[in-house]
Amino acid sequence: MLIEFGHYCLIFAFILCLTPVLARIQAFKITQEVILSITYWTVSIQFISLLIAFLVLIYGFLISDFSVQSVAFHSNIDTPWFYKVTAVWGHHEGSMLLWVLILSGYMVAFMRDRSIHQEIRKYGLFLLNTLLLMFLFYTLFASNPFQRLIPFPINSGEFNPLLQDPGMAIHPPLLFMGYVGFSIPFALSILSLLKPGSIDQPALKKWALIPWGFLTLGITIGSFWAYYELGWGGWWFWDPVENASLLPWLSGIILLHASFLASKSTNFYRFYHFTSLLTFLLCLFGFLLIRSGILTSVHTFSVDASRGIFLSFIFLSLLIFTCFVWIKSPKIANKEARFSFVSKTTPLIFQNTLFVYLIFILLFAMIYPLINAYLMNTPIAVGQDFYIQTMGYPFLGAVLVMIFSFDFHKKSIRRKTLCYATLIGLFFIILNHSTPKPLSDTWASLLGISSALVLIISTLLHFILSKTTVKKSAAFSHFCIGIILLGACGNTLWSKEKLALMTVGETLKIQGDSLTLKSITPKPYSNYLAYEAVFSLGENNKLLKPERRLYYTPKIEHSESALYWQGMALYYVILGETSDQENWMVRVYYTPLVFLVWLGGILLGLSILWYGYKRKWRHP
């Protein structure tokens, strides 16, 4: 009966979504104060109702109630309890319930934001409630997590072994906090376009900072998870679904910079709100690709065409509505603005242009293979080389712009540009002589490292010397970008890989250190059998213990890596397949500076969230 109660809570939340809509339709009979009171109460009760439904679904997984279809297909009695909980959002139906719960939570937070005028909150909640209504309709009628299965199987399903990891508890919820959070800037921009000047830019910027911070943390943690879980030694695979998360992240960067441009000139007012609308639409676009079965990836949830039709209808409806608002929105008078190469806004204009180009390339690389496969029936894959060649240099250009983005209009800063350029050249020459690889293969990485070092130094100086809070926050964000770039280019330039067939007692060399296979021991667990290898690394005989796991249900094999930090580098050992239990495939990676990618991403996400939650807001 408890499962039914959770189902009824979900239905009740859907019915509550209709209440503000019906109240708005009957507004000629109900006063505005009553409508506002109804909206506030329904938003709070909706969240409580959805939270109860979510907790009930967790309970169903914990007790292994296989009469519930989502539990039967994605759980097992022998699955550890922690992974039973994470399995709740590790499949399509449960993740949709988490999606609507987070959207409802954002509505409660938006309702309690006293920095936004009451009238704006009223209409904003109406728009957000309409979004929630659409997603709840989809959840109930196309993706019901409480659907019963009669007769039901006993212990025949299992949670995907790739997802049985602590990262599953952090990565998806953070991404959802980012994706769903952009719905509030979307609603505010819709209202601002319909009534220019009705919303203060600091309020919209705050609600853009918060989801972008969560999205940054989600992507960063997902990158680290994929690094040690998938066994290929890389931190970004250019998977289509990974790219789908990168699209709103790049658009979010443009949005945050566009707020500064809009504060300086009304010429950028519509561009600012266009970027806000685009960011949320890109979130929905990625959401559609992941859950419609269009893309094939370890990230995808669904292959049901009917669900794709539902989601396409939601996306197209919002897209048409957004275009209609954009066309019908009143134009505002533009102030006279004279373009100058030494103005405050010039670096941001060039930087945003480069990020727009990056978004276009990502969209093209995601959509073109789908169109080609449909029209020509010849599937093609876009490899890593394409992204590096088309996106690497423009991103470096954006980084170079970051170096000069603070007080560039001042003569004292302009004189330093020559010094910065000289430093870049010196770093380039020194690093060129420090690597044995041919210059033609490494000059882009060397230029990236040089640019990252100069960006780190210059932004640290601005962070220390600047007296204004906004400049310090922007400088620290650019500092984090420099850390990420340094880690990415350094890892690309100096990483090494060894693949060998080893038996117990054998040794291989990598980066001057010896890796010796000491033993391999079978260890049974509740839902899999693990072959644990013990390796000894270097003179200190550091022990690394990777595993090769054989899961019982479903019967698949999976490798768990072993990591060892040594100074600025990371050793990464994978135990592969065997045919006779004596000879084992072993893959070893030496990845220097890669931890800087995750350090910079976490610092960036946390700092943005800190600035987003600050009580006092000032114009950039």
Summary of the structure (lengths in Angstrom):
residues: 620
radius of gyration: 26.3
end to end distance: 54.5
largest distance: 84.7
contacts: 2061
relative contact order: 0.08
helix: 64%
strand: 11%
